[in-house]
Amino acid sequence: MFISKKLNEQFNAVISHVNNTYNSVDASGAAIVIIHNNKVVTEKYWGNHSKELDARHVQEDTQFHIASVRKSYIGFAVAFAIHNGYIASIDDEVTKYLPALDSTLLNGTTLRQLLTHTHGLRENDGEVCREFTPGQSWAYRGINISLLTNIIKKTTGKTVSQILSEYVFQPMGFKETGWYGQPNDKLAEVIRDMDDPIWKTHLSTDGDQMNMYVSARELAQWGYLHLKQGFVNGEQVVHNEIIELATSIRSPKTIDADFPQNGFLWFVKDLPAKKTEIGELVPKGSYQILGYTGVALLVIPEHEIVAVRMFNSFGSPDGFDYLSDIRSFGDTVMESLLKDKI
């Protein structure tokens, strides 16, 4: 995929914001890419792949562990399955597609609820239990992802990674995006507490585990594909309905208005919500996804902007307000955009 580059200083405040975050978390490297009006206008790389003295410098082809940002790819796979008739409706119950599961525990739980973090399920010591009535609250848990990836595989006969590779990565020419079971020299090391129980390594490359690495430039291009509704370089690479399904508000109307609003795992800006991760200045219709490594992808259709930031930290240091930080990232993008228009 080709996007012309015309670097300018309009978003220098965003570069400073990313640099400040980089210096506030335990990271050895960082990157930022911004696309505006069909051009790459900001691109910068910091640091090294690890804290080793001879570590490779972070550069254009450096791939960062994107943690929960991978969920945007899983959301795409669900939208693909719906568009192609493998899944009838997101309001179908989970047990329609996974009948072997405990129907009593999952009673009333739908795909919509899995996609919008309103399912009410959680996992404790390997046991799945119910936290709240499905569709009545919101909580960010991991159990929905394993259920969704299983449903995708069962209905389509393909893994998440196979769907993305065949229908997106190959047509788009992506070579710095994927799930990796083994390290290589282009993957930035994840800087972490070695005793952190959340961190896990995985050999599976099916797209069902948290081992996805993407370069800053290809994550920006992934966002650009969504911004352009699947039409890039003069070709409809992805059907626009798939993008529309994934990035429109899908949260049930039964939840409190102050909870975040979601599309297919994307956080979508609608009415003001106290618990949203999207900045106050970011306009309605924008969507964003954030990972535990601090990686974030923000798409602002109203202003033709895609903004990506990358770090190789895992988690946040004590006292660091990650929610305030990610909100101000988006607000800084908007302030940079609008400052010349005031």
C-alpha positions as a printed Julia matrix, in Angstrom:
342×3 Matrix{Float64}:
   0.0     0.0    0.0
   1.32    3.45  -0.9
   0.55    6.67   0.97
   2.57    9.72  -0.04
   4.65   11.45   2.6
   4.74   15.19   3.18
   6.12   15.8    6.67
   5.32   19.08   8.37
   5.39   20.62  11.85
   1.65   20.93  12.44
   1.57   18.02  14.87
   4.8    18.75  16.74
   2.8    19.07  19.98
   1.68   15.45  19.48
   5.31   14.4   19.02
   6.09   16.14  22.32
   3.13   14.4   23.98
   4.33   10.97  22.84
   7.87   11.8   23.93
   6.62   12.82  27.38
   4.71    9.56  27.72
   7.78    7.65  26.55
   9.79    9.28  29.33
   7.05    8.52  31.88
   6.7     4.78  31.28
   9.25    1.98  31.35
  10.04    1.78  27.64
  13.19    1.6   25.54
  11.56    2.7   22.29
   8.64    4.6   20.8
   7.19    5.8   17.5
   4.49    8.07  16.1
   2.84    8.2   12.67
   0.05   10.58  11.66
  -1.82   10.51   8.35
  -3.82   13.61   7.46
  -5.66   14.29   4.21
  -4.18   11.18   2.54
  -0.55   12.0    3.38
   1.84   10.93   6.1
   2.51   14.26   7.79
   4.26   13.09  10.98
   6.65   10.17  11.47
   9.24    9.84  14.22
  11.09    7.02  15.99
  12.88    6.96  19.35
  15.23    4.66  21.2
  16.06    1.0   20.79
  14.39   -2.4   20.7
  15.55   -3.18  24.22
  17.74   -1.82  27.01
  20.71   -3.89  25.88
  23.73   -1.77  24.86
  23.86   -3.22  21.34
  20.08   -3.21  20.76
  18.73   -2.39  17.31
  17.47    1.17  16.87
  13.72    1.64  16.53
  13.04    2.37  12.86
  10.4     2.14  10.14
  10.22   -1.66  10.12
  10.32   -2.09  13.91
   7.31   -4.11  15.06
   5.8    -3.37  18.48
   3.71   -5.72  20.6
   0.26   -4.12  20.27
  -1.55   -5.98  23.1
  -5.29   -5.18  23.01
  -5.02   -3.17  19.8
  -5.15   -6.64  18.2
  -8.85   -6.63  19.08
  -9.52   -4.3   16.15
  -8.37   -7.16  13.88
 -10.6    -9.64  15.72
 -13.52   -7.22  15.38
 -12.79   -7.08  11.66
 -12.91  -10.89  11.45
 -16.33  -10.92  13.14
 -17.6    -8.24  10.71
 -16.19  -10.31   7.82
 -18.08  -13.37   9.09
 -21.34  -11.43   9.32
 -20.92   -9.78   5.91
 -20.34  -13.16   4.3
 -23.24  -14.87   6.05
 -21.28  -17.14   8.37
 -22.85  -15.39  11.36
 -26.49  -14.4   11.06
 -26.65  -11.58  13.61
 -24.7   -10.1   16.49
 -27.87  -10.51  18.54
 -27.58  -14.29  18.24
 -26.77  -16.0   21.51
 -23.27  -17.35  21.96
 -24.56  -20.89  22.53
 -26.01  -20.94  18.99
 -22.43  -21.13  17.72
 -20.77  -22.81  20.73
 -23.46  -25.23  21.92
 -21.07  -27.24  24.1
 -20.72  -24.36  26.56
 -22.67  -24.07  29.82
 -26.06  -22.81  28.62
 -27.13  -21.86  32.16
 -24.11  -19.61  32.69
 -24.3   -18.14  29.19
 -28.08  -17.82  29.01
 -28.98  -14.57  27.25
 -25.35  -13.71  26.35
 -25.09  -12.47  22.76
 -22.3   -11.69  20.33
 -23.22   -8.01  20.62
 -22.39   -8.18  24.32
 -19.09   -9.95  23.67
 -18.14   -7.26  21.14
 -19.04   -4.33  23.42
 -17.68   -5.63  26.78
 -21.21   -5.88  28.19
 -21.34   -9.69  28.48
 -20.84   -9.87  32.25
 -18.49  -12.87  32.2
 -15.11  -13.14  33.85
 -12.55  -15.85  34.47
 -11.19  -16.65  37.94
  -8.51  -19.32  38.33
  -9.57  -20.95  35.09
 -13.25  -20.96  35.97
 -15.73  -18.81  34.05
 -18.28  -17.06  36.26
 -20.9   -14.34  35.9
 -20.13  -10.83  37.12
 -23.38   -9.14  36.09
 -26.5    -9.74  34.0
 -25.6    -9.61  30.29
 -26.26   -6.24  28.68
 -26.74   -4.4   31.99
 -23.23   -3.08  32.68
 -19.72   -2.82  31.18
 -16.42   -4.44  32.18
 -13.17   -4.98  30.29
 -12.38   -8.7   30.57
 -10.53  -11.16  28.35
 -13.0   -14.04  28.2
 -14.97  -12.43  25.35
 -11.95  -12.58  23.04
 -11.47  -16.34  23.38
 -15.18  -16.87  22.77
 -15.18  -14.63  19.68
 -12.09  -16.24  18.13
 -13.62  -19.68  18.68
 -16.86  -18.56  17.02
 -14.94  -17.14  14.05
 -13.03  -20.37  13.54
 -16.11  -22.57  13.92
 -18.32  -20.54  11.56
 -15.82  -19.65   8.83
 -13.49  -22.64   9.03
 -10.59  -20.18   9.17
  -8.56  -18.65  11.96
  -8.49  -14.9   12.58
  -4.97  -14.71  11.16
  -5.97  -16.62   8.01
  -8.89  -14.26   7.37
  -6.75  -11.15   7.91
  -3.86  -12.47   5.85
  -6.01  -13.47   2.88
  -8.38  -10.52   2.78
  -6.27   -7.65   4.13
  -2.56   -8.22   4.68
  -1.79   -9.74   1.29
  -3.89   -7.28  -0.78
  -2.47   -4.36   1.22
   1.11   -5.63   0.94
   1.57   -5.78   4.73
   4.8    -7.48   5.73
   5.22   -5.97   9.22
   1.94   -7.14  10.73
   1.24  -10.52  12.27
   1.14  -12.97  15.15
   4.52  -14.4   16.13
   5.32  -17.55  18.09
   9.07  -16.92  18.0
  11.14  -13.72  18.35
  13.01  -12.14  15.45
  15.25   -9.1   15.09
  12.45   -6.78  13.93
  10.31   -7.31  17.05
  10.89   -4.8   19.84
  11.34   -6.48  23.21
   8.48   -5.89  25.63
   9.85   -4.11  28.71
   8.04   -5.57  31.7
   8.13   -6.79  35.27
   9.4   -10.34  34.85
   6.97  -11.5   37.55
   3.92   -9.86  35.98
   1.22  -12.58  35.91
  -0.55  -10.92  32.96
   2.39  -11.43  30.6
   2.35  -14.67  28.64
   4.17  -15.98  25.6
   2.33  -18.01  22.95
   3.35  -20.29  20.13
   0.0   -20.06  18.34
  -0.1   -17.8   15.29
  -3.84  -18.26  14.73
  -4.69  -14.75  15.93
  -6.33  -16.01  19.11
  -3.53  -14.98  21.49
  -1.88  -11.78  22.65
   1.26  -12.07  20.52
   0.59   -9.64  17.68
   3.33   -7.27  16.51
   2.87   -4.42  14.03
   5.07   -1.59  12.76
   3.9     1.97  13.37
   3.53    2.64   9.65
   1.42   -0.48   9.01
  -0.77    0.17  12.05
  -1.4     3.64  10.61
  -2.24    2.04   7.25
  -4.64   -0.33   9.02
  -6.35    2.74  10.47
  -6.3     4.41   7.04
  -8.07    1.39   5.51
 -10.87    2.0    8.02
 -10.85    5.76   7.48
 -11.36    5.23   3.74
 -14.05    2.59   4.26
 -11.92   -0.08   2.63
 -11.24    1.92  -0.56
  -7.51    2.61  -1.0
  -5.19    3.16  -3.94
  -8.15    3.25  -6.31
  -9.49   -0.14  -5.23
 -12.2    -1.4   -2.87
  -9.88   -3.76  -0.99
 -12.43   -4.47   1.75
 -16.2    -4.13   1.43
 -17.31   -0.93   3.11
 -20.04   -2.79   5.03
 -17.35   -4.67   6.98
 -15.76   -1.4    8.09
 -19.15    0.15   8.86
 -20.14   -2.84  10.99
 -16.92   -2.72  12.97
 -16.69    1.02  13.65
 -20.28    2.06  14.37
 -21.84    2.13  17.85
 -23.05   -1.37  18.76
 -23.38   -1.02  22.55
 -26.76   -2.07  23.96
 -29.01    0.8   24.99
 -29.51   -0.87  28.38
 -26.14    0.23  29.81
 -25.46    3.46  31.7
 -24.67    6.41  29.4
 -21.39    7.07  31.21
 -19.9     3.72  30.21
 -17.7     3.62  27.09
 -19.42    3.02  23.76
 -18.09    0.32  21.48
 -18.29   -0.91  17.95
 -16.79   -4.33  17.22
 -14.31   -3.95  20.13
 -13.32   -0.46  18.96
 -14.08    2.4   21.37
 -16.36    4.78  19.46
 -17.05    8.43  20.29
 -20.72    9.27  20.64
 -22.29   11.32  23.42
 -20.03   12.41  26.31
 -19.27    9.47  28.62
 -17.32    9.81  31.86
 -15.52    6.48  31.45
 -14.52    6.81  27.82
 -10.87    6.53  26.78
 -11.35    9.06  23.95
 -10.46   12.73  24.52
 -13.11   15.37  25.07
 -12.07   17.39  21.99
 -12.19   14.41  19.65
 -15.4    14.67  17.56
 -18.32   12.29  17.45
 -17.87    9.42  15.01
 -14.16    8.96  15.82
 -12.9     5.61  17.06
  -9.85    4.42  18.94
  -8.25    1.34  20.42
  -5.59    1.17  23.15
  -3.29   -1.64  24.25
  -1.63   -2.52  27.57
   1.72   -1.64  26.01
   0.52    1.96  25.52
   0.11    1.45  21.78
  -2.88    3.38  20.44
  -4.65    3.88  17.11
  -7.03    6.83  16.74
  -9.16    7.45  13.62
 -10.95   10.81  13.21
 -13.08   10.6   10.04
 -14.42   14.15  10.34
 -10.91   15.53   9.85
  -9.37   12.72   7.74
  -6.84   11.83  10.45
  -5.21    8.61  11.6
  -2.85    8.91  14.58
  -0.68    6.08  15.9
   1.63    5.97  18.88
   3.81    3.0   19.82
   5.72    2.03  22.98
   7.3    -1.22  24.13
   6.33   -0.92  27.79
   3.98   -3.44  29.41
   1.61   -1.82  31.87
   2.05    1.51  33.62
   4.31    2.58  36.49
   2.77    3.44  39.86
   1.1     6.83  39.79
   0.79    7.01  36.01
  -2.75    7.89  34.91
  -3.03    5.98  31.64
  -6.64    7.08  31.07
  -5.77   10.76  31.35
  -2.74   10.19  29.13
  -4.65    8.54  26.28
  -7.43   11.13  26.41
  -4.92   13.97  26.2
  -3.21   12.23  23.27
  -6.4    12.61  21.22
  -7.03   16.1   22.52
  -3.52   17.14  21.52
  -4.13   15.83  18.0
  -7.26   17.97  17.83
  -5.58   21.06  19.31
  -2.79   20.76  16.75
  -5.31   20.46  13.95
  -7.47   23.37  15.05
  -4.85   25.85  16.3
  -4.39   27.42  12.86
  -8.16   27.77  12.44
  -8.83   29.72  15.64
